[in-house]
Amino acid sequence: MSDIDSAVNCAIKHIGIATYSSGKIFEYLARKGFDEDICNKAVAHLVSTGYIDDIKASRKVLFNRSGKKQESRNYIYNRLIAAGIAPDCADEVLSTLDSDEVTCLAMIKANYDSKESVSYEDCIKLAIRRGYTLEVARRSYDQWD
């Protein structure tokens, strides 16, 4: 059995029925002692056979990032990269998401009942903590009925 086959088998045993990103499986194999070239080849094989699907893994990452926990596109991109999603897949996922203006307004509405229930400053601070620019936060607040 080749080193690549050993790495592929090791990864498959680790993945089981769960969903992992290509980056996380690469890290796992590297921790198990496989060299970088073997890790790359094993991950490429698993991606090509559909065993690893970064788009599916990104949905898992984004599942909890809507409604009250909504974040800006930039924050989401960074979260995807940190989760081991390949940059081209992260870009593809981002292209399907609503604009920051739309998601910021949705996040505000999900967190507060009405403009009367929160101060302007608190609303803007929340949006900025979630990665939205001051301009986007202000426009979203102004659009809020």
C-alpha positions in Angstrom: 0.0 0.0 0.0 1.4 3.4 -1.0 1.7 6.4 1.4 -1.1 8.1 -0.5 -3.4 5.1 0.0 -2.5 5.0 3.7 -3.3 8.7 4.0 -6.6 8.3 2.1 -7.6 5.4 4.3 -6.6 7.3 7.5 -8.7 10.3 6.4 -11.7 8.2 5.5 -11.6 6.5 8.9 -11.4 9.9 10.5 -14.2 11.5 8.4 -16.7 8.6 8.9 -20.1 10.0 8.2 -19.2 13.5 9.3 -18.5 16.5 7.1 -15.0 18.0 7.1 -13.3 20.6 4.9 -10.2 19.9 2.8 -8.1 22.1 5.1 -9.2 20.3 8.3 -8.4 16.9 6.7 -5.0 18.2 5.5 -4.3 19.3 9.1 -5.4 16.0 10.5 -3.2 14.0 8.1 -0.2 16.3 8.9 -0.7 15.7 12.6 -0.7 12.0 11.9 2.8 12.3 10.5 2.2 12.3 6.7 4.4 14.7 4.8 2.9 17.8 3.0 3.0 16.3 -0.5 1.2 13.1 0.6 -1.4 15.2 2.5 -2.0 17.3 -0.6 -2.4 14.3 -2.9 -4.6 12.4 -0.5 -6.9 15.5 0.0 -7.0 16.1 -3.8 -8.0 12.4 -4.3 -10.8 12.7 -1.6 -12.0 16.0 -3.2 -12.1 14.5 -6.7 -14.0 11.5 -5.5 -16.5 13.6 -3.6 -15.6 12.3 -0.2 -14.6 15.8 0.8 -16.9 18.6 -0.3 -15.9 22.1 0.8 -19.2 23.6 -0.4 -21.1 21.2 1.9 -18.6 21.9 4.7 -19.2 25.6 4.3 -22.9 25.1 4.7 -22.2 23.5 8.1 -20.1 26.5 9.0 -22.8 29.0 7.9 -25.7 27.2 9.5 -25.4 29.2 12.7 -24.5 32.5 11.1 -27.9 33.8 10.2 -30.6 35.7 12.0 -29.4 37.0 15.4 -25.9 35.8 14.7 -25.6 37.2 11.1 -22.1 38.5 10.2 -20.7 40.5 7.3 -19.5 38.9 4.2 -15.9 39.6 5.2 -16.4 38.0 8.6 -18.0 35.0 6.9 -15.2 34.6 4.5 -12.6 34.7 7.3 -14.7 32.1 9.2 -14.8 29.8 6.2 -11.0 30.1 5.7 -10.4 29.4 9.4 -12.6 26.3 9.0 -10.3 24.9 6.3 -12.6 25.8 3.3 -10.5 26.2 0.2 -10.4 29.9 -0.9 -12.1 29.3 -4.3 -15.0 27.5 -2.5 -15.2 30.3 0.0 -15.5 32.8 -2.9 -18.1 30.7 -4.5 -20.2 30.5 -1.3 -19.8 34.2 -0.8 -21.1 34.9 -4.3 -24.4 33.3 -3.3 -25.0 35.3 -0.2 -27.0 38.5 0.1 -25.2 41.9 0.2 -24.0 43.3 3.6 -26.8 45.9 3.4 -29.4 43.2 3.2 -27.9 40.9 5.9 -27.1 43.8 8.3 -30.8 45.0 8.2 -31.9 41.4 8.7 -29.5 41.0 11.7 -30.8 44.2 13.3 -34.4 43.1 12.9 -33.7 39.7 14.3 -32.0 41.2 17.4 -34.4 44.0 18.2 -38.2 44.3 18.2 -38.3 47.9 17.0 -36.3 51.1 16.8 -37.9 52.1 20.1 -36.5 49.1 21.8 -32.8 49.9 21.3 -30.6 53.0 21.1 -29.1 54.0 17.8 -25.6 53.6 19.3 -26.2 50.1 20.6 -27.6 49.0 17.2 -24.6 50.4 15.4 -22.2 48.9 17.9 -23.7 45.4 17.3 -23.4 45.7 13.6 -19.8 46.8 13.8 -19.0 43.9 16.1 -20.4 41.6 13.5 -18.1 43.0 10.8 -20.2 45.5 9.1 -18.8 48.9 8.2 -20.1 52.0 9.9 -21.6 53.2 6.6 -23.5 49.9 6.1 -24.7 49.9 9.7 -26.0 53.4 9.4 -27.8 52.8 6.1 -29.3 49.6 7.5 -30.5 51.4 10.6 -32.0 54.2 8.4 -33.9 51.6 6.3 -35.3 49.9 9.4 -39.1 50.7 9.7 
